[in-house]
Amino acid sequence: MKRLNATQIEAAFRTIDPVFLHTPQYECEPLGNLLGCRVLLKVETQNPIRSFKGRGADFLVSQLADEPLICASAGNFGQAMAYACRKRGIPLTIYASVQANPYKIERMRALQANVVLYGDDFDAAKEQAKTVAARGNIRFVEDGLDVETLVGAGTMGLELLGLPQSVDCLLIPLGNGALFNGVATVFKAHRPQTKIIAVQAAGAPAMIESWRQETLVNYSKIQTIADGIGVRSPIPQALEDMEGLADDGLLVSETSILQAMKHLHQYAGLVVEPSGAVGIAAVIENPALFADKTVTTIICGGNLTQAQMTQWL
């Protein structure tokens, strides 16, 4: 039995801080003309943390007692948790990799979280966070595993149902699974005719490969600029959640991700981090698959350092 359904998501919509809801969604005609298909964008960068993670984090924290929490993050979930915990006066410790985006680290600290840098990647930081939480009997919050993170992300799906256009393909960035599984749950319930496609960086393919092979695939390391979806050790529950939701999975190159970021900047006026651009990268790499289709993708984050903007955009 599925642990998530559209009814839960509809209920959560009434609880989440409105600052994260009703984000822009529209057709970007210049980008569509360039790519040879109709392109609809759901822009999740116009909020206090510049990513979609605020939806799930706010809902999750609202359901908990006012006790200290620990989480791990590549940066955006940590910002979301810090924002929600500061609002409620809850102490929060975030573990992040020593390689994490320095702008995201700065923002987590500015939001009054205690940030501990550990390990060479997100998964190493997460394992250490779990160890410390267990040792101190502190609640560990895990994005993609705690169902509230899926429920919150799923509210984007409810908003996308309001698009006046019929959507042929929905391209969703796939990291730990909260975004994909939340939004896909809504579409399978209300728009089953829409093809749901998960997108990952080819340099961090663990989730899509695990889904394809129907067995857990782990990597010792990953290599991608898309840090927000850079997972080398999938959450088994997230893979279970994907069952029956994904119609296809696509892996995209670093070159295409960078090109997608530049296109979104030039033709849509958006500053988009690599993880938020993978849907457009998938269209760039597969023009025949999406030719003349109506394609929607979620711009899930826009947190870049000044150096990254100079180098990539």
Residue pairs with C-beta under 8 A, 6 or more apart in sequence:
2 185
2 241
3 147
3 241
4 147
4 150
4 151
4 154
4 181
4 182
4 185
4 241
5 185
5 189
6 154
6 185
6 186
6 189
6 190
8 147
8 151
8 154
9 151
9 154
9 155
9 157
9 158
9 182
9 185
9 186
10 158
12 59
12 148
12 151
12 152
12 154
12 155
13 21
13 155
13 158
15 59
15 62
16 55
16 58
16 59
16 62
16 152
16 155
17 54
17 58
17 84
17 87
19 47
19 48
19 54
20 47
20 52
20 54
20 55
20 58
21 55
21 155
21 159
22 159
23 42
23 43
23 44
23 46
23 47
23 156
23 159
24 41
24 42
24 43
24 46
25 40
25 41
25 42
25 43
25 159
25 160
25 162
25 163
26 40
26 41
27 38
27 39
27 40
27 41
27 165
28 39
28 40
28 41
28 267
28 268
30 267
30 268
31 39
31 41
31 263
31 264
31 267
31 268
31 280
32 38
32 39
34 263
34 267
35 263
35 280
35 283
35 284
35 287
35 290
36 287
36 290
36 291
36 292
37 283
37 290
37 291
37 292
37 293
37 294
37 295
38 165
38 292
38 293
38 294
38 295
39 280
39 283
39 295
39 296
39 297
40 163
40 165
40 167
40 294
40 295
40 296
40 297
41 268
41 270
41 296
41 297
41 299
42 156
42 159
42 160
42 296
42 297
42 298
42 299
43 270
43 299
44 51
44 52
44 156
44 276
44 298
44 299
44 300
44 301
45 51
45 270
45 271
45 272
45 276
45 299
45 301
45 302
47 54
48 54
48 83
49 76
49 79
49 80
49 83
49 107
49 303
50 76
50 79
50 301
50 302
50 303
51 76
51 79
51 80
51 228
51 276
51 300
51 301
51 302
51 303
52 76
52 153
52 156
52 179
52 298
52 300
52 301
53 76
53 77
53 79
53 80
53 143
53 301
54 80
54 83
54 84
54 152
55 152
55 153
55 155
55 156
56 80
56 143
56 148
56 149
56 150
56 151
56 152
56 153
56 178
56 182
57 77
57 80
57 81
57 83
57 84
57 149
57 152
58 80
58 83
58 84
58 152
59 148
59 151
59 152
60 84
60 141
60 146
60 148
60 149
60 152
61 69
61 81
61 84
61 85
61 87
61 88
61 90
62 84
62 88
63 148
64 90
64 139
66 88
66 89
66 90
67 90
67 138
67 139
68 90
68 91
68 92
68 93
68 138
68 139
69 81
69 85
69 90
69 91
69 92
69 93
69 138
69 139
69 140
69 141
70 92
70 93
70 94
70 95
70 129
70 132
70 133
70 138
70 139
70 140
70 141
71 77
71 78
71 81
71 92
71 93
71 94
71 95
71 129
71 140
71 141
71 142
71 143
72 78
72 94
72 95
72 96
72 122
72 125
72 126
72 128
72 129
72 130
72 142
73 79
73 81
73 94
73 95
73 96
73 100
73 104
73 108
73 122
73 125
73 143
74 96
74 97
74 100
74 101
74 104
74 122
74 227
74 228
74 230
75 96
75 100
75 101
75 103
75 104
75 105
75 107
75 108
75 227
75 228
75 303
76 104
76 228
76 301
76 303
77 143
77 149
78 94
78 96
78 104
78 108
78 113
78 115
79 104
79 107
79 108
79 111
79 303
81 92
81 94
81 113
81 141
82 92
82 94
82 107
82 108
82 111
82 112
82 113
83 111
84 90
85 91
85 92
85 112
85 113
86 111
86 112
86 113
91 114
92 112
92 113
92 114
93 113
93 114
93 115
93 116
93 129
93 132
93 138
94 108
94 113
94 114
94 115
94 116
94 129
95 116
95 117
95 118
95 125
95 126
95 128
95 129
95 132
96 104
96 105
96 108
96 115
96 116
96 117
96 118
96 122
96 125
97 117
97 118
97 119
97 120
97 121
97 122
97 124
97 125
98 117
98 118
98 119
98 120
99 120
99 121
100 117
100 122
100 125
100 227
101 227
101 303
101 304
101 305
101 308
102 305
103 303
103 304
103 305
103 306
104 303
105 115
105 117
107 303
108 115
109 115
116 128
116 129
117 125
118 124
118 125
118 128
118 129
119 125
119 127
119 128
120 221
121 221
121 222
121 230
121 232
122 227
122 230
122 231
123 231
123 232
123 233
126 142
129 140
130 140
132 138
133 139
133 140
134 140
142 149
142 235
143 149
143 176
143 178
144 150
144 175
144 176
144 177
144 178
144 181
144 235
144 237
144 238
145 176
145 235
145 237
145 238
149 178
149 182
150 177
150 178
150 181
150 182
150 185
150 241
151 182
152 178
152 182
153 178
153 179
153 181
153 182
153 183
154 181
154 182
154 183
154 185
154 186
155 182
156 179
156 182
156 183
156 298
157 182
157 183
157 184
157 185
157 186
157 187
158 186
160 167
160 170
160 183
160 186
160 187
160 296
161 186
161 187
161 190
161 191
163 296
165 294
166 294
167 191
167 194
167 294
167 295
167 296
168 194
168 195
168 293
168 294
168 295
169 194
169 195
169 197
169 290
169 293
169 294
169 295
169 296
170 183
170 184
170 187
170 194
170 195
170 196
170 197
170 295
170 296
170 297
171 197
171 199
171 250
171 278
171 279
171 282
171 283
171 295
171 296
171 297
171 298
172 179
172 180
172 183
172 184
172 196
172 197
172 198
172 199
172 279
172 297
172 298
173 179
173 180
173 199
173 200
173 226
173 228
173 229
173 275
173 276
173 278
173 279
173 298
173 300
174 180
174 198
174 199
174 200
174 207
174 208
174 229
174 249
175 200
175 207
175 228
175 229
175 230
175 231
175 275
176 207
176 231
176 234
176 235
176 238
177 207
177 234
177 235
177 238
177 239
177 241
177 242
178 238
179 298
179 300
180 198
180 242
180 245
180 246
181 238
181 241
181 242
181 245
183 298
184 196
184 242
184 245
184 246
185 245
187 194
187 196
188 196
188 244
188 245
195 247
195 248
196 245
196 246
196 247
196 248
197 246
197 247
197 248
197 249
197 250
197 282
198 207
198 208
198 211
198 242
198 246
198 248
198 249
198 250
199 249
199 250
199 251
199 252
199 278
199 279
199 281
199 282
200 207
200 208
200 226
200 229
200 249
200 250
200 251
200 252
200 278
201 224
201 225
201 226
201 229
201 230
201 251
201 252
201 253
201 254
201 257
201 274
201 278
202 224
202 251
202 252
202 253
202 254
203 222
203 223
203 224
203 226
203 230
203 254
204 219
204 222
204 223
204 224
204 226
204 229
204 230
204 231
204 232
205 219
205 251
206 217
206 218
206 219
206 222
206 231
206 232
206 233
206 234
207 231
207 234
207 238
207 239
208 249
208 250
208 251
209 217
210 216
210 217
210 234
210 239
211 239
211 242
211 246
211 249
212 249
216 234
216 236
216 239
217 234
218 232
218 233
218 234
219 232
219 233
220 232
221 232
222 230
222 231
222 232
224 230
224 254
224 257
224 274
225 254
225 257
225 258
225 274
225 312
226 257
226 273
226 274
226 275
226 278
227 274
227 275
228 273
228 274
228 275
228 276
228 300
228 301
229 275
229 278
250 282
250 285
250 286
252 278
252 281
252 282
252 284
252 285
253 281
253 285
256 281
256 282
256 284
256 285
257 274
257 277
257 278
257 281
258 274
258 312
259 281
259 284
260 272
260 277
260 278
260 279
260 280
260 281
260 284
261 272
261 273
261 274
261 277
261 312
261 313
262 312
262 313
263 280
263 284
264 270
264 272
264 277
264 280
264 299
265 271
265 272
265 313
270 299
270 302
271 302
271 304
271 309
271 313
272 299
272 301
272 302
273 301
273 302
273 303
273 304
273 308
274 312
275 300
275 301
276 298
276 299
276 300
276 301
276 302
277 299
279 295
279 297
279 298
279 299
280 297
282 290
282 297
283 290
283 295
283 297
304 312
304 313
